[in-house]
Amino acid sequence: MSMFYRSTRDDSVKVTASQAILKGLAADGGLFVPESIPSLDKSLEELSKMNYKEVAYEVMKLMLDDFTEEELKSCIDRAYDSKFDTEEMTPLVKVENEYFLELFHGATIAFKDMALSILPHLLTTSAKKNNVKNEIVILTATSGDTGKAALAGFANVPGTKIIVFYPKNGVSPIQEKQMVTQKGDNTYVIGIKGNFDDAQTGVKNIFSDKELEKVMNDAGFQFSSANSINIGRLVPQIVYYVYAYAKLLANGEIKDGEKINVVVPTGNFGNILAAFYAKNMGLPINKFICASNENKVLYDFFTTGEYDRNREFVLTTSPSMDILISSNLERLIYRIAGNNAAKNAELMASLKSEGKYKITDDMKAQLADFYGNYATEAEDAATIKKIYEDCGYVIDTHTSVAATVYDKYRKETGDTTKTVIASTASPYKFTRSVMNAIDSKYDSMGDFELVDELSKISNVKVPNAIEEIRTAPVLHDTVCDSDKMCDEVKKILGI
Ligand SMILES: *Cc1c(COP(=O)(O)O)cnc(C)c1O
């Protein structure tokens, strides 16, 4: 074992991968980052002959090097199984000149499944390795997608319970139905009277309640988080970039060593950071094209070098990207500050107090591989319609942000490098927005009517995740006031 993780805010912190997974966030509020990023020890040629699980092992063994081969392979086997509706896990679909990397073939038809189907196993293995005897209680506040993906990932995983809070009137009907029909004896879903921020604040308060922590410990429980800043979510996301490259090579679409571009529809900056780590591990990537919706904080940051969250929050049709604080960007900031925790901590303190910070010219110069742009709501809808009409391929609203921004990049730069677009959700997850973009006549149809219509026009079978909820019984119907969340947790745990 030779790899350790450091905190982005305190140089004295040094933990193993499994400890970083267990902790999620460093005690100083910083994020865990690998001390140095290991290089792939298999050639691209060798990787091109492997299946998804084999590539996953080759990538993850380097980043999580305190896991034994047996432990890691067992986690991978349990994660990437028949929960996915294709053996390939992440099919690469060529549409005109681009390659859409479909990351939505898991249990909840969004890319979060790629990480959340393995995180529970990484977490329980980490607990065992570190002699944690308590049962792990995952506590999550969700605005929709993460909650369901976490529920699906943790359902029936021995040694865990998962409790999800969502704003009762703040998620889409399909999202709510997906959550309240969740099976599994260890799953709990609670609607709160309040918005997402109330749910989030409630969860944070429960996490930081020292007295509760003690009572929990005495009863044999401890909290953990499935939050996207956990390296147990970041590391599995590196895999599909390596796999996509390997597939392009295997299919003769690129030559060994040829650079590719990747386009990522971005919110919290986790997915695109994983691509950046893939490049650091040796994957030939030219540009990271960071695509934002109208919440274009990142576009402004890449353009000006100033990150400024002081602006109006826009509700868009790509809600999973409606974010003004891209938490994972901190890992990149730390890196371009020369792995300087003090400098990074200063910028993050400024973000907290002023809502903004500015990086130096030196730091900005290190962002040359990144290109940022954004898509307006109208552009997003127009791209969905255009790709459907030209090619018969239907993409979701988030993927369309990426496709729109890629189009702008292409026109601006004339760069013809082969390009992979991360396709982060199935169009079935956002059926109404997608169908409205294609034709306004769909406006009057009911949710499931639209689902059938989408299947007709796209020639894609309705995914299980949607079929299931048509008739699934509601199993969770608890609703509570936002200041009663802690009581609900205690009730569930019997403490
Ligand atoms: C979470 C999510 C994103 C944003 O990913 P980040 O890693 O937060 O940048 C994009 N699209 C979909 C569908 C998502 O669920």
Ligand as a Chemical Component Dictionary entry (heavy atoms), coordinates in Angstrom:
data_LIG
# 
_chem_comp.id                   LIG 
_chem_comp.type                 NON-POLYMER 
_chem_comp.pdbx_formal_charge   0 
_chem_comp.three_letter_code    LIG 
# 
loop_
_chem_comp_atom.comp_id 
_chem_comp_atom.atom_id 
_chem_comp_atom.alt_atom_id 
_chem_comp_atom.type_symbol 
_chem_comp_atom.charge 
_chem_comp_atom.model_Cartn_x 
_chem_comp_atom.model_Cartn_y 
_chem_comp_atom.model_Cartn_z 
_chem_comp_atom.pdbx_ordinal 
LIG C1 C1 C 0 -25.832 14.786 -11.128 1  
LIG C2 C2 C 0 -26.112 14.942 -12.578 2  
LIG C3 C3 C 0 -25.318 15.777 -13.407 3  
LIG C4 C4 C 0 -24.175 16.606 -12.862 4  
LIG O1 O1 O 0 -23.075 15.808 -12.514 5  
LIG P1 P1 P 0 -21.916 16.415 -11.583 6  
LIG O2 O2 O 0 -21.019 15.292 -11.296 7  
LIG O3 O3 O 0 -22.643 16.926 -10.360 8  
LIG O4 O4 O 0 -21.271 17.516 -12.336 9  
LIG C5 C5 C 0 -25.607 15.830 -14.762 10 
LIG N1 N1 N 0 -26.642 15.150 -15.283 11 
LIG C6 C6 C 0 -27.437 14.351 -14.525 12 
LIG C7 C7 C 0 -28.584 13.645 -15.169 13 
LIG C8 C8 C 0 -27.201 14.218 -13.151 14 
LIG O5 O5 O 0 -28.011 13.432 -12.418 15 
# 
loop_
_chem_comp_bond.comp_id 
_chem_comp_bond.atom_id_1 
_chem_comp_bond.atom_id_2 
_chem_comp_bond.value_order 
_chem_comp_bond.pdbx_ordinal 
LIG C1 C2 SING 1  
LIG C2 C3 SING 2  
LIG C2 C8 DOUB 3  
LIG C3 C4 SING 4  
LIG C3 C5 DOUB 5  
LIG C4 O1 SING 6  
LIG O1 P1 SING 7  
LIG P1 O2 DOUB 8  
LIG P1 O3 SING 9  
LIG P1 O4 SING 10 
LIG C5 N1 SING 11 
LIG N1 C6 DOUB 12 
LIG C6 C7 SING 13 
LIG C6 C8 SING 14 
LIG C8 O5 SING 15 
# 
